Amino acid sequence: MASQEELALFVGATRESVNQQLQGLKQDGLVELSGGRIHLLEHRRLARLISSAD
Protein backbone atom coordinates (compact mmCIF):
# COMPACT_ATOMS: atom_id res chain seq x y z
CA MET A 1 0.00 0.00 0.00
CA ALA A 2 1.39 3.40 -0.96
CA SER A 3 1.06 6.57 1.08
CA GLN A 4 -0.04 9.83 -0.49
CA GLU A 5 3.61 10.89 -0.32
CA GLU A 6 4.66 7.78 -2.25
CA LEU A 7 1.89 8.30 -4.80
CA ALA A 8 3.07 11.88 -5.24
CA LEU A 9 6.63 10.77 -5.88
CA PHE A 10 5.41 8.14 -8.35
CA VAL A 11 3.42 10.64 -10.43
CA GLY A 12 5.79 13.58 -10.00
CA ALA A 13 3.45 15.72 -7.91
CA THR A 14 3.27 17.09 -4.39
CA ARG A 15 1.52 15.24 -1.59
CA GLU A 16 -0.83 18.20 -1.29
CA SER A 17 -1.89 18.02 -4.94
CA VAL A 18 -2.45 14.26 -4.66
CA ASN A 19 -4.62 14.89 -1.60
CA GLN A 20 -6.60 17.60 -3.43
CA GLN A 21 -7.21 15.33 -6.40
CA LEU A 22 -8.30 12.43 -4.19
CA GLN A 23 -10.66 14.69 -2.26
CA GLY A 24 -12.15 15.94 -5.54
CA LEU A 25 -12.65 12.38 -6.77
CA LYS A 26 -14.29 11.55 -3.44
CA GLN A 27 -16.65 14.53 -3.68
CA ASP A 28 -17.60 13.44 -7.20
CA GLY A 29 -18.46 9.97 -5.87
CA LEU A 30 -15.75 8.27 -7.90
CA VAL A 31 -13.69 6.94 -5.00
CA GLU A 32 -14.04 6.20 -1.32
CA LEU A 33 -11.15 6.90 1.02
CA SER A 34 -10.96 4.87 4.22
CA GLY A 35 -8.26 3.38 6.38
CA GLY A 36 -5.52 4.65 4.09
CA ARG A 37 -7.06 2.86 1.11
CA ILE A 38 -8.58 4.15 -2.09
CA HIS A 39 -11.65 2.24 -3.22
CA LEU A 40 -12.68 2.79 -6.83
CA LEU A 41 -16.46 3.15 -7.03
CA GLU A 42 -17.14 4.27 -10.59
CA HIS A 43 -14.70 2.39 -12.84
CA ARG A 44 -16.24 3.50 -16.13
CA ARG A 45 -16.45 7.17 -15.15
CA LEU A 46 -12.85 7.08 -13.95
CA ALA A 47 -11.74 5.48 -17.23
CA ARG A 48 -13.55 8.21 -19.20
CA LEU A 49 -11.97 10.89 -17.03
CA ILE A 50 -8.50 9.44 -17.62
CA SER A 51 -9.13 9.10 -21.38
CA SER A 52 -10.28 12.70 -21.67
CA ALA A 53 -7.11 13.93 -19.90
CA ASP A 54 -4.84 12.54 -22.63
CHARMM internal coordinates of N, CA and C (Angstrom, degrees):
IC EDIT
DIST 1 N 1 CA 1.4501
DIST 1 CA 1 C 1.5267
ANGL 1 N 1 CA 1 C 107.98
DIST 1 C 2 N 1.3073
ANGL 1 CA 1 C 2 N 116.84
DIHE 1 N 1 CA 1 C 2 N 133.96
DIST 2 N 2 CA 1.4568
ANGL 1 C 2 N 2 CA 122.01
DIHE 1 CA 1 C 2 N 2 CA -178.14
DIST 2 CA 2 C 1.5291
ANGL 2 N 2 CA 2 C 110.33
DIHE 1 C 2 N 2 CA 2 C -100.62
DIST 2 C 3 N 1.3156
ANGL 2 CA 2 C 3 N 115.62
DIHE 2 N 2 CA 2 C 3 N 142.62
DIST 3 N 3 CA 1.4588
ANGL 2 C 3 N 3 CA 120.39
DIHE 2 CA 2 C 3 N 3 CA 174.74
DIST 3 CA 3 C 1.5340
ANGL 3 N 3 CA 3 C 108.88
DIHE 2 C 3 N 3 CA 3 C -80.13
DIST 3 C 4 N 1.3212
ANGL 3 CA 3 C 4 N 115.58
DIHE 3 N 3 CA 3 C 4 N 168.70
DIST 4 N 4 CA 1.4634
ANGL 3 C 4 N 4 CA 118.73
DIHE 3 CA 3 C 4 N 4 CA 176.35
DIST 4 CA 4 C 1.5219
ANGL 4 N 4 CA 4 C 110.23
DIHE 3 C 4 N 4 CA 4 C -61.27
DIST 4 C 5 N 1.3077
ANGL 4 CA 4 C 5 N 116.95
DIHE 4 N 4 CA 4 C 5 N -35.00
DIST 5 N 5 CA 1.4710
ANGL 4 C 5 N 5 CA 120.91
DIHE 4 CA 4 C 5 N 5 CA 176.81
DIST 5 CA 5 C 1.5253
ANGL 5 N 5 CA 5 C 110.58
DIHE 4 C 5 N 5 CA 5 C -62.05
DIST 5 C 6 N 1.3281
ANGL 5 CA 5 C 6 N 116.83
DIHE 5 N 5 CA 5 C 6 N -45.25
DIST 6 N 6 CA 1.4627
ANGL 5 C 6 N 6 CA 121.11
DIHE 5 CA 5 C 6 N 6 CA 179.21
DIST 6 CA 6 C 1.5248
ANGL 6 N 6 CA 6 C 111.37
DIHE 5 C 6 N 6 CA 6 C -66.13
DIST 6 C 7 N 1.3295
ANGL 6 CA 6 C 7 N 117.11
DIHE 6 N 6 CA 6 C 7 N -39.97
DIST 7 N 7 CA 1.4676
ANGL 6 C 7 N 7 CA 120.12
DIHE 6 CA 6 C 7 N 7 CA 175.91
DIST 7 CA 7 C 1.5225
ANGL 7 N 7 CA 7 C 110.37
DIHE 6 C 7 N 7 CA 7 C -61.14
DIST 7 C 8 N 1.3223
ANGL 7 CA 7 C 8 N 116.01
DIHE 7 N 7 CA 7 C 8 N -41.31
DIST 8 N 8 CA 1.4640
ANGL 7 C 8 N 8 CA 120.52
DIHE 7 CA 7 C 8 N 8 CA 179.58
DIST 8 CA 8 C 1.5238
ANGL 8 N 8 CA 8 C 111.05
DIHE 7 C 8 N 8 CA 8 C -61.69
DIST 8 C 9 N 1.3187
ANGL 8 CA 8 C 9 N 116.80
DIHE 8 N 8 CA 8 C 9 N -45.05
DIST 9 N 9 CA 1.4574
ANGL 8 C 9 N 9 CA 120.02
DIHE 8 CA 8 C 9 N 9 CA 177.79
DIST 9 CA 9 C 1.5249
ANGL 9 N 9 CA 9 C 111.35
DIHE 8 C 9 N 9 CA 9 C -61.84
DIST 9 C 10 N 1.3261
ANGL 9 CA 9 C 10 N 116.20
DIHE 9 N 9 CA 9 C 10 N -40.00
DIST 10 N 10 CA 1.4627
ANGL 9 C 10 N 10 CA 121.65
DIHE 9 CA 9 C 10 N 10 CA -178.53
DIST 10 CA 10 C 1.5218
ANGL 10 N 10 CA 10 C 112.05
DIHE 9 C 10 N 10 CA 10 C -62.75
DIST 10 C 11 N 1.3482
ANGL 10 CA 10 C 11 N 116.75
DIHE 10 N 10 CA 10 C 11 N -40.60
DIST 11 N 11 CA 1.4662
ANGL 10 C 11 N 11 CA 120.17
DIHE 10 CA 10 C 11 N 11 CA -176.95
DIST 11 CA 11 C 1.5213
ANGL 11 N 11 CA 11 C 113.34
DIHE 10 C 11 N 11 CA 11 C -97.94
DIST 11 C 12 N 1.3342
ANGL 11 CA 11 C 12 N 116.67
DIHE 11 N 11 CA 11 C 12 N 0.29
DIST 12 N 12 CA 1.4673
ANGL 11 C 12 N 12 CA 119.67
DIHE 11 CA 11 C 12 N 12 CA 178.08
DIST 12 CA 12 C 1.5154
ANGL 12 N 12 CA 12 C 113.30
DIHE 11 C 12 N 12 CA 12 C 73.90
DIST 12 C 13 N 1.3350
ANGL 12 CA 12 C 13 N 116.50
DIHE 12 N 12 CA 12 C 13 N 40.04
DIST 13 N 13 CA 1.4586
ANGL 12 C 13 N 13 CA 121.67
DIHE 12 CA 12 C 13 N 13 CA -179.18
DIST 13 CA 13 C 1.5247
ANGL 13 N 13 CA 13 C 108.90
DIHE 12 C 13 N 13 CA 13 C -130.28
DIST 13 C 14 N 1.3181
ANGL 13 CA 13 C 14 N 115.72
DIHE 13 N 13 CA 13 C 14 N 176.96
DIST 14 N 14 CA 1.4591
ANGL 13 C 14 N 14 CA 119.45
DIHE 13 CA 13 C 14 N 14 CA 175.00
DIST 14 CA 14 C 1.5267
ANGL 14 N 14 CA 14 C 109.40
DIHE 13 C 14 N 14 CA 14 C -88.02
DIST 14 C 15 N 1.3267
ANGL 14 CA 14 C 15 N 115.88
DIHE 14 N 14 CA 14 C 15 N 158.68
DIST 15 N 15 CA 1.4570
ANGL 14 C 15 N 15 CA 119.90
DIHE 14 CA 14 C 15 N 15 CA 176.85
DIST 15 CA 15 C 1.5302
ANGL 15 N 15 CA 15 C 110.18
DIHE 14 C 15 N 15 CA 15 C -61.22
DIST 15 C 16 N 1.3194
ANGL 15 CA 15 C 16 N 116.01
DIHE 15 N 15 CA 15 C 16 N -36.73
DIST 16 N 16 CA 1.4606
ANGL 15 C 16 N 16 CA 120.71
DIHE 15 CA 15 C 16 N 16 CA -179.80
DIST 16 CA 16 C 1.5169
ANGL 16 N 16 CA 16 C 111.85
DIHE 15 C 16 N 16 CA 16 C -63.31
DIST 16 C 17 N 1.3402
ANGL 16 CA 16 C 17 N 116.93
DIHE 16 N 16 CA 16 C 17 N -42.00
DIST 17 N 17 CA 1.4640
ANGL 16 C 17 N 17 CA 119.30
DIHE 16 CA 16 C 17 N 17 CA -179.75
DIST 17 CA 17 C 1.5307
ANGL 17 N 17 CA 17 C 111.09
DIHE 16 C 17 N 17 CA 17 C -69.70
DIST 17 C 18 N 1.3266
ANGL 17 CA 17 C 18 N 116.99
DIHE 17 N 17 CA 17 C 18 N -35.46
DIST 18 N 18 CA 1.4658
ANGL 17 C 18 N 18 CA 120.14
DIHE 17 CA 17 C 18 N 18 CA 175.20
DIST 18 CA 18 C 1.5234
ANGL 18 N 18 CA 18 C 109.17
DIHE 17 C 18 N 18 CA 18 C -62.37
DIST 18 C 19 N 1.3236
ANGL 18 CA 18 C 19 N 116.71
DIHE 18 N 18 CA 18 C 19 N -45.00
DIST 19 N 19 CA 1.4610
ANGL 18 C 19 N 19 CA 120.79
DIHE 18 CA 18 C 19 N 19 CA 179.07
DIST 19 CA 19 C 1.5206
ANGL 19 N 19 CA 19 C 110.94
DIHE 18 C 19 N 19 CA 19 C -61.01
DIST 19 C 20 N 1.3247
ANGL 19 CA 19 C 20 N 118.18
DIHE 19 N 19 CA 19 C 20 N -43.80
DIST 20 N 20 CA 1.4627
ANGL 19 C 20 N 20 CA 121.75
DIHE 19 CA 19 C 20 N 20 CA 179.09
DIST 20 CA 20 C 1.5232
ANGL 20 N 20 CA 20 C 111.23
DIHE 19 C 20 N 20 CA 20 C -61.43
DIST 20 C 21 N 1.3196
ANGL 20 CA 20 C 21 N 116.57
DIHE 20 N 20 CA 20 C 21 N -43.48
DIST 21 N 21 CA 1.4640
ANGL 20 C 21 N 21 CA 119.93
DIHE 20 CA 20 C 21 N 21 CA 179.53
DIST 21 CA 21 C 1.5228
ANGL 21 N 21 CA 21 C 111.52
DIHE 20 C 21 N 21 CA 21 C -64.63
DIST 21 C 22 N 1.3271
ANGL 21 CA 21 C 22 N 116.29
DIHE 21 N 21 CA 21 C 22 N -43.37
DIST 22 N 22 CA 1.4682
ANGL 21 C 22 N 22 CA 120.28
DIHE 21 CA 21 C 22 N 22 CA 178.92
DIST 22 CA 22 C 1.5246
ANGL 22 N 22 CA 22 C 110.85
DIHE 21 C 22 N 22 CA 22 C -62.93
DIST 22 C 23 N 1.3275
ANGL 22 CA 22 C 23 N 117.07
DIHE 22 N 22 CA 22 C 23 N -41.47
DIST 23 N 23 CA 1.4620
ANGL 22 C 23 N 23 CA 120.21
DIHE 22 CA 22 C 23 N 23 CA 178.95
DIST 23 CA 23 C 1.5276
ANGL 23 N 23 CA 23 C 110.92
DIHE 22 C 23 N 23 CA 23 C -64.65
DIST 23 C 24 N 1.3367
ANGL 23 CA 23 C 24 N 116.73
DIHE 23 N 23 CA 23 C 24 N -38.10
DIST 24 N 24 CA 1.4650
ANGL 23 C 24 N 24 CA 120.38
DIHE 23 CA 23 C 24 N 24 CA 176.54
DIST 24 CA 24 C 1.5214
ANGL 24 N 24 CA 24 C 111.74
DIHE 23 C 24 N 24 CA 24 C -64.36
DIST 24 C 25 N 1.3247
ANGL 24 CA 24 C 25 N 116.56
DIHE 24 N 24 CA 24 C 25 N -43.01
DIST 25 N 25 CA 1.4630
ANGL 24 C 25 N 25 CA 120.71
DIHE 24 CA 24 C 25 N 25 CA 178.18
DIST 25 CA 25 C 1.5259
ANGL 25 N 25 CA 25 C 110.30
DIHE 24 C 25 N 25 CA 25 C -64.25
DIST 25 C 26 N 1.3219
ANGL 25 CA 25 C 26 N 116.36
DIHE 25 N 25 CA 25 C 26 N -36.12
DIST 26 N 26 CA 1.4690
ANGL 25 C 26 N 26 CA 120.68
DIHE 25 CA 25 C 26 N 26 CA 177.61
DIST 26 CA 26 C 1.5285
ANGL 26 N 26 CA 26 C 110.23
DIHE 25 C 26 N 26 CA 26 C -66.00
DIST 26 C 27 N 1.3183
ANGL 26 CA 26 C 27 N 117.44
DIHE 26 N 26 CA 26 C 27 N -46.02
DIST 27 N 27 CA 1.4617
ANGL 26 C 27 N 27 CA 121.55
DIHE 26 CA 26 C 27 N 27 CA 179.52
DIST 27 CA 27 C 1.5212
ANGL 27 N 27 CA 27 C 111.58
DIHE 26 C 27 N 27 CA 27 C -61.68
DIST 27 C 28 N 1.3185
ANGL 27 CA 27 C 28 N 116.83
DIHE 27 N 27 CA 27 C 28 N -32.67
DIST 28 N 28 CA 1.4659
ANGL 27 C 28 N 28 CA 121.75
DIHE 27 CA 27 C 28 N 28 CA 178.80
DIST 28 CA 28 C 1.5302
ANGL 28 N 28 CA 28 C 112.40
DIHE 27 C 28 N 28 CA 28 C -80.42
DIST 28 C 29 N 1.3300
ANGL 28 CA 28 C 29 N 117.00
DIHE 28 N 28 CA 28 C 29 N -2.60
DIST 29 N 29 CA 1.4588
ANGL 28 C 29 N 29 CA 121.23
DIHE 28 CA 28 C 29 N 29 CA 178.88
DIST 29 CA 29 C 1.5160
ANGL 29 N 29 CA 29 C 114.15
DIHE 28 C 29 N 29 CA 29 C 77.07
DIST 29 C 30 N 1.3272
ANGL 29 CA 29 C 30 N 116.97
DIHE 29 N 29 CA 29 C 30 N 18.87
DIST 30 N 30 CA 1.4609
ANGL 29 C 30 N 30 CA 120.88
DIHE 29 CA 29 C 30 N 30 CA -177.80
DIST 30 CA 30 C 1.5184
ANGL 30 N 30 CA 30 C 112.67
DIHE 29 C 30 N 30 CA 30 C -89.40
DIST 30 C 31 N 1.3292
ANGL 30 CA 30 C 31 N 116.54
DIHE 30 N 30 CA 30 C 31 N -29.25
DIST 31 N 31 CA 1.4573
ANGL 30 C 31 N 31 CA 120.96
DIHE 30 CA 30 C 31 N 31 CA 179.41
DIST 31 CA 31 C 1.5226
ANGL 31 N 31 CA 31 C 109.67
DIHE 30 C 31 N 31 CA 31 C -136.79
DIST 31 C 32 N 1.3104
ANGL 31 CA 31 C 32 N 114.42
DIHE 31 N 31 CA 31 C 32 N 161.37
DIST 32 N 32 CA 1.4628
ANGL 31 C 32 N 32 CA 121.75
DIHE 31 CA 31 C 32 N 32 CA 171.86
DIST 32 CA 32 C 1.5233
ANGL 32 N 32 CA 32 C 106.26
DIHE 31 C 32 N 32 CA 32 C -122.44
DIST 32 C 33 N 1.3190
ANGL 32 CA 32 C 33 N 116.47
DIHE 32 N 32 CA 32 C 33 N 134.95
DIST 33 N 33 CA 1.4527
ANGL 32 C 33 N 33 CA 121.72
DIHE 32 CA 32 C 33 N 33 CA -179.39
DIST 33 CA 33 C 1.5217
ANGL 33 N 33 CA 33 C 107.80
DIHE 32 C 33 N 33 CA 33 C -112.63
DIST 33 C 34 N 1.3254
ANGL 33 CA 33 C 34 N 116.41
DIHE 33 N 33 CA 33 C 34 N 120.13
DIST 34 N 34 CA 1.4679
ANGL 33 C 34 N 34 CA 119.20
DIHE 33 CA 33 C 34 N 34 CA 178.34
DIST 34 CA 34 C 1.5180
ANGL 34 N 34 CA 34 C 110.34
DIHE 33 C 34 N 34 CA 34 C -157.21
DIST 34 C 35 N 1.3070
ANGL 34 CA 34 C 35 N 114.95
DIHE 34 N 34 CA 34 C 35 N 137.66
DIST 35 N 35 CA 1.4581
ANGL 34 C 35 N 35 CA 120.56
DIHE 34 CA 34 C 35 N 35 CA 177.58
DIST 35 CA 35 C 1.5152
ANGL 35 N 35 CA 35 C 113.85
DIHE 34 C 35 N 35 CA 35 C 57.31
DIST 35 C 36 N 1.3272
ANGL 35 CA 35 C 36 N 117.12
DIHE 35 N 35 CA 35 C 36 N 33.42
DIST 36 N 36 CA 1.4556
ANGL 35 C 36 N 36 CA 120.27
DIHE 35 CA 35 C 36 N 36 CA -179.81
DIST 36 CA 36 C 1.5181
ANGL 36 N 36 CA 36 C 114.28
DIHE 35 C 36 N 36 CA 36 C 76.43
DIST 36 C 37 N 1.3195
ANGL 36 CA 36 C 37 N 116.03
DIHE 36 N 36 CA 36 C 37 N 9.60
DIST 37 N 37 CA 1.4769
ANGL 36 C 37 N 37 CA 120.85
DIHE 36 CA 36 C 37 N 37 CA -179.50
DIST 37 CA 37 C 1.5217
ANGL 37 N 37 CA 37 C 110.53
DIHE 36 C 37 N 37 CA 37 C -113.39
DIST 37 C 38 N 1.3141
ANGL 37 CA 37 C 38 N 114.58
DIHE 37 N 37 CA 37 C 38 N 153.58
DIST 38 N 38 CA 1.4588
ANGL 37 C 38 N 38 CA 121.65
DIHE 37 CA 37 C 38 N 38 CA 175.89
DIST 38 CA 38 C 1.5202
ANGL 38 N 38 CA 38 C 107.11
DIHE 37 C 38 N 38 CA 38 C -112.76
DIST 38 C 39 N 1.3146
ANGL 38 CA 38 C 39 N 116.29
DIHE 38 N 38 CA 38 C 39 N 116.76
DIST 39 N 39 CA 1.4618
ANGL 38 C 39 N 39 CA 121.10
DIHE 38 CA 38 C 39 N 39 CA 178.62
DIST 39 CA 39 C 1.5224
ANGL 39 N 39 CA 39 C 108.54
DIHE 38 C 39 N 39 CA 39 C -103.48
DIST 39 C 40 N 1.3244
ANGL 39 CA 39 C 40 N 116.44
DIHE 39 N 39 CA 39 C 40 N 122.41
DIST 40 N 40 CA 1.4562
ANGL 39 C 40 N 40 CA 121.21
DIHE 39 CA 39 C 40 N 40 CA 179.21
DIST 40 CA 40 C 1.5248
ANGL 40 N 40 CA 40 C 108.89
DIHE 39 C 40 N 40 CA 40 C -80.53
DIST 40 C 41 N 1.3328
ANGL 40 CA 40 C 41 N 116.11
DIHE 40 N 40 CA 40 C 41 N 123.56
DIST 41 N 41 CA 1.4611
ANGL 40 C 41 N 41 CA 120.99
DIHE 40 CA 40 C 41 N 41 CA -176.29
DIST 41 CA 41 C 1.5247
ANGL 41 N 41 CA 41 C 112.74
DIHE 40 C 41 N 41 CA 41 C -102.70
DIST 41 C 42 N 1.2959
ANGL 41 CA 41 C 42 N 116.59
DIHE 41 N 41 CA 41 C 42 N -35.95
DIST 42 N 42 CA 1.4702
ANGL 41 C 42 N 42 CA 121.97
DIHE 41 CA 41 C 42 N 42 CA -174.86
DIST 42 CA 42 C 1.5293
ANGL 42 N 42 CA 42 C 109.33
DIHE 41 C 42 N 42 CA 42 C -122.44
DIST 42 C 43 N 1.3292
ANGL 42 CA 42 C 43 N 116.12
DIHE 42 N 42 CA 42 C 43 N 78.04
DIST 43 N 43 CA 1.4648
ANGL 42 C 43 N 43 CA 120.99
DIHE 42 CA 42 C 43 N 43 CA -175.06
DIST 43 CA 43 C 1.5264
ANGL 43 N 43 CA 43 C 112.71
DIHE 42 C 43 N 43 CA 43 C -57.16
DIST 43 C 44 N 1.3124
ANGL 43 CA 43 C 44 N 117.15
DIHE 43 N 43 CA 43 C 44 N -45.86
DIST 44 N 44 CA 1.4781
ANGL 43 C 44 N 44 CA 119.55
DIHE 43 CA 43 C 44 N 44 CA -177.27
DIST 44 CA 44 C 1.5176
ANGL 44 N 44 CA 44 C 111.88
DIHE 43 C 44 N 44 CA 44 C -66.24
DIST 44 C 45 N 1.3313
ANGL 44 CA 44 C 45 N 116.90
DIHE 44 N 44 CA 44 C 45 N -43.29
DIST 45 N 45 CA 1.4724
ANGL 44 C 45 N 45 CA 119.94
DIHE 44 CA 44 C 45 N 45 CA 178.60
DIST 45 CA 45 C 1.5216
ANGL 45 N 45 CA 45 C 110.87
DIHE 44 C 45 N 45 CA 45 C -63.54
DIST 45 C 46 N 1.3301
ANGL 45 CA 45 C 46 N 116.95
DIHE 45 N 45 CA 45 C 46 N -39.74
DIST 46 N 46 CA 1.4633
ANGL 45 C 46 N 46 CA 120.03
DIHE 45 CA 45 C 46 N 46 CA 177.40
DIST 46 CA 46 C 1.5250
ANGL 46 N 46 CA 46 C 110.70
DIHE 45 C 46 N 46 CA 46 C -63.94
DIST 46 C 47 N 1.3272
ANGL 46 CA 46 C 47 N 117.22
DIHE 46 N 46 CA 46 C 47 N -42.06
DIST 47 N 47 CA 1.4702
ANGL 46 C 47 N 47 CA 120.32
DIHE 46 CA 46 C 47 N 47 CA 178.97
DIST 47 CA 47 C 1.5170
ANGL 47 N 47 CA 47 C 110.73
DIHE 46 C 47 N 47 CA 47 C -62.57
DIST 47 C 48 N 1.3277
ANGL 47 CA 47 C 48 N 117.70
DIHE 47 N 47 CA 47 C 48 N -40.96
DIST 48 N 48 CA 1.4755
ANGL 47 C 48 N 48 CA 120.90
DIHE 47 CA 47 C 48 N 48 CA 177.49
DIST 48 CA 48 C 1.5313
ANGL 48 N 48 CA 48 C 110.83
DIHE 47 C 48 N 48 CA 48 C -64.56
DIST 48 C 49 N 1.3174
ANGL 48 CA 48 C 49 N 116.18
DIHE 48 N 48 CA 48 C 49 N -41.12
DIST 49 N 49 CA 1.4603
ANGL 48 C 49 N 49 CA 120.70
DIHE 48 CA 48 C 49 N 49 CA 178.63
DIST 49 CA 49 C 1.5265
ANGL 49 N 49 CA 49 C 110.50
DIHE 48 C 49 N 49 CA 49 C -61.49
DIST 49 C 50 N 1.3100
ANGL 49 CA 49 C 50 N 117.01
DIHE 49 N 49 CA 49 C 50 N -43.95
DIST 50 N 50 CA 1.4608
ANGL 49 C 50 N 50 CA 121.27
DIHE 49 CA 49 C 50 N 50 CA 179.69
DIST 50 CA 50 C 1.5234
ANGL 50 N 50 CA 50 C 110.17
DIHE 49 C 50 N 50 CA 50 C -66.07
DIST 50 C 51 N 1.3297
ANGL 50 CA 50 C 51 N 117.08
DIHE 50 N 50 CA 50 C 51 N -42.34
DIST 51 N 51 CA 1.4771
ANGL 50 C 51 N 51 CA 120.83
DIHE 50 CA 50 C 51 N 51 CA -179.59
DIST 51 CA 51 C 1.5133
ANGL 51 N 51 CA 51 C 111.32
DIHE 50 C 51 N 51 CA 51 C -63.61
DIST 51 C 52 N 1.3176
ANGL 51 CA 51 C 52 N 116.94
DIHE 51 N 51 CA 51 C 52 N -38.15
DIST 52 N 52 CA 1.4680
ANGL 51 C 52 N 52 CA 119.83
DIHE 51 CA 51 C 52 N 52 CA -178.27
DIST 52 CA 52 C 1.5179
ANGL 52 N 52 CA 52 C 111.99
DIHE 51 C 52 N 52 CA 52 C -73.85
DIST 52 C 53 N 1.3336
ANGL 52 CA 52 C 53 N 118.60
DIHE 52 N 52 CA 52 C 53 N -17.28
DIST 53 N 53 CA 1.4625
ANGL 52 C 53 N 53 CA 122.05
DIHE 52 CA 52 C 53 N 53 CA 179.77
DIST 53 CA 53 C 1.5176
ANGL 53 N 53 CA 53 C 111.92
DIHE 52 C 53 N 53 CA 53 C -81.07
DIST 53 C 54 N 1.3259
ANGL 53 CA 53 C 54 N 118.04
DIHE 53 N 53 CA 53 C 54 N -15.48
DIST 54 N 54 CA 1.4667
ANGL 53 C 54 N 54 CA 120.74
DIHE 53 CA 53 C 54 N 54 CA -178.11
DIST 54 CA 54 C 1.4730
ANGL 54 N 54 CA 54 C 113.26
DIHE 53 C 54 N 54 CA 54 C -73.27
END
COOR INIT
IC SEED 1 N 1 CA 1 C
IC BUILD
